[in-house]
Amino acid sequence: MMMTPKQERIYKPEYAIELIRIAEGDLGSATVLYRAEMKAAEAQTQAQKTGEDNENSKDFDEDIISGRLENICYLSQQCIEKAIKAVLCHLGIPIPLSHDLDLLISKIPQEHNFPINSSLSELTLFASIRRYEEGVLVLNGEDLTASIDIAKQVLSWSKSILK
């Protein structure tokens, strides 16, 4: 059996700024989807309490109300991935062509103190298999908030290194 060698690529350090811009867009999209989902859930809860249609629930497009929570975690994962790759790019370190956050983190020199002390393998799954599965993993507001908070921390950390 032939194994495919791990592929890595070196980018010009200037590309780090572009990766940060894209990461910010991913985080922005995750945040918009999160807020829409939370407002929709709140409107549905209110309607159930009153036993009638809630005026707020009419403000939401049916597609938004039935959006996939997995997409919020996917976009958070993408933000984290691009922020880490921006740091590697800025430091001139070859970037693995992978979505594996733990692998990417392992490439960061220790002196740059990555802000998260636990594995991000669960978020990595949203860049692959979880994008194609709906409802297999039950997500709640805490899960969504945690994914966005981690993305914010990593993005802030990466920007501080690029200064």
C-alpha positions as CSV (number, residue, x, y, z in Angstrom):
1,M,0.0,0.0,0.0
2,M,1.4,3.4,-1.0
3,M,1.0,6.2,1.5
4,T,0.4,9.8,0.3
5,P,3.0,12.1,1.8
6,K,1.7,14.9,3.9
7,Q,1.6,18.0,1.7
8,E,2.6,21.4,3.0
9,R,3.0,24.7,1.3
10,I,4.9,27.9,2.0
11,Y,3.1,31.1,1.2
12,K,4.5,34.6,1.0
13,P,4.2,36.3,4.5
14,E,2.0,39.0,3.0
15,Y,-0.7,36.4,2.4
16,A,-1.3,36.2,6.2
17,I,-3.3,39.4,6.0
18,E,-5.6,37.9,3.4
19,L,-6.1,34.8,5.6
20,I,-7.0,37.1,8.5
21,R,-9.5,38.9,6.4
22,I,-11.1,35.6,5.3
23,A,-11.2,34.4,8.9
24,E,-12.9,37.6,10.0
25,G,-15.6,36.9,7.3
26,D,-16.1,33.4,8.5
27,L,-16.5,34.5,12.1
28,G,-18.9,37.3,11.0
29,S,-21.0,34.7,9.1
30,A,-21.0,32.3,12.1
31,T,-22.1,35.2,14.4
32,V,-24.9,36.3,12.1
33,L,-26.2,32.7,11.8
34,Y,-26.0,32.2,15.6
35,R,-27.9,35.4,16.3
36,A,-30.6,34.4,13.7
37,E,-30.9,30.9,15.3
38,M,-31.1,32.3,18.8
39,K,-33.8,34.9,17.8
40,A,-35.8,32.2,16.0
41,A,-35.6,29.9,19.0
42,E,-36.7,32.7,21.3
43,A,-39.6,33.6,19.0
44,Q,-40.7,29.9,18.9
45,T,-40.4,29.6,22.7
46,Q,-42.5,32.8,23.2
47,A,-45.1,31.5,20.7
48,Q,-45.4,28.2,22.6
49,K,-45.8,30.1,25.9
50,T,-48.6,32.3,24.6
51,G,-50.2,29.5,22.6
52,E,-50.4,31.8,19.6
53,D,-48.3,33.1,16.7
54,N,-45.6,35.5,17.9
55,E,-45.2,38.7,15.9
56,N,-41.4,38.2,16.1
57,S,-41.5,34.8,14.5
58,K,-43.0,36.4,11.4
59,D,-39.8,38.5,11.0
60,F,-37.8,35.4,10.1
61,D,-37.6,33.8,6.7
62,E,-38.5,30.1,7.0
63,D,-35.0,29.1,5.7
64,I,-33.3,30.9,8.5
65,I,-35.5,29.3,11.1
66,S,-34.7,25.9,9.8
67,G,-31.0,26.6,9.3
68,R,-28.4,24.0,10.2
69,L,-26.7,24.6,13.5
70,E,-23.7,22.6,12.1
71,N,-22.9,25.5,9.8
72,I,-22.2,27.8,12.8
73,C,-19.6,25.3,14.1
74,Y,-18.2,24.8,10.5
75,L,-17.7,28.6,10.1
76,S,-16.1,28.8,13.5
77,Q,-13.8,26.0,12.6
78,Q,-12.9,27.7,9.3
79,C,-12.1,31.0,11.2
80,I,-9.8,29.1,13.5
81,E,-8.1,27.2,10.7
82,K,-7.4,30.4,8.7
83,A,-6.2,32.3,11.7
84,I,-3.7,29.6,12.6
85,K,-2.6,29.3,9.0
86,A,-2.1,33.1,9.0
87,V,0.3,32.9,11.9
88,L,2.2,30.0,10.2
89,C,2.3,32.0,7.0
90,H,3.5,35.1,8.8
91,L,6.3,33.1,10.5
92,G,7.4,31.4,7.3
93,I,6.4,27.9,8.5
94,P,5.2,25.5,5.9
95,I,1.4,25.1,6.1
96,P,-0.1,21.6,6.1
97,L,-2.8,21.3,3.5
98,S,-5.2,20.0,6.1
99,H,-8.3,21.1,8.1
100,D,-6.9,19.3,11.2
101,L,-6.8,22.0,13.8
102,D,-4.7,19.9,16.2
103,L,-2.1,19.3,13.4
104,L,-2.0,23.0,12.6
105,I,-1.6,23.9,16.3
106,S,1.3,21.5,16.6
107,K,3.2,23.5,14.0
108,I,3.0,26.7,16.1
109,P,6.3,27.5,18.0
110,Q,5.7,27.3,21.7
111,E,6.9,30.8,22.3
112,H,3.7,32.0,20.6
113,N,1.4,30.6,23.3
114,F,-1.6,29.3,21.5
115,P,-4.6,30.5,23.6
116,I,-6.6,27.2,23.8
117,N,-5.2,24.5,26.0
118,S,-7.5,21.6,24.9
119,S,-7.9,19.6,21.7
120,L,-9.9,21.1,18.9
121,S,-10.5,17.8,17.2
122,E,-14.3,18.1,17.7
123,L,-14.3,21.3,15.7
124,T,-12.1,19.8,13.1
125,L,-14.9,17.3,12.3
126,F,-17.1,20.2,11.2
127,A,-14.7,20.8,8.3
128,S,-15.3,17.3,7.0
129,I,-17.8,14.7,8.1
130,R,-20.1,16.8,10.2
131,R,-20.8,19.1,7.2
132,Y,-22.5,16.1,5.5
133,E,-24.4,14.9,8.6
134,E,-27.4,16.7,10.0
135,G,-28.7,16.1,13.4
136,V,-26.3,13.2,14.2
137,L,-24.7,15.4,16.9
138,V,-27.2,17.3,19.0
139,L,-26.0,20.9,19.3
140,N,-27.3,23.4,21.8
141,G,-26.7,27.1,22.5
142,E,-23.7,26.5,24.7
143,D,-22.0,24.4,22.0
144,L,-22.6,27.2,19.5
145,T,-21.4,29.9,21.9
146,A,-18.3,27.9,22.7
147,S,-17.3,27.5,19.1
148,I,-17.7,31.2,18.4
149,D,-15.9,32.2,21.6
150,I,-12.9,29.9,20.7
151,A,-12.9,31.4,17.2
152,K,-12.8,34.9,18.6
153,Q,-9.9,34.0,21.0
154,V,-7.9,32.4,18.2
155,L,-8.5,35.3,15.8
156,S,-7.5,37.9,18.4
157,W,-4.4,35.9,19.2
158,S,-3.4,35.6,15.5
159,K,-3.9,39.3,15.0
160,S,-1.7,40.1,18.0
161,I,1.1,38.1,16.4
162,L,0.7,39.7,13.0
163,K,1.1,43.2,14.4
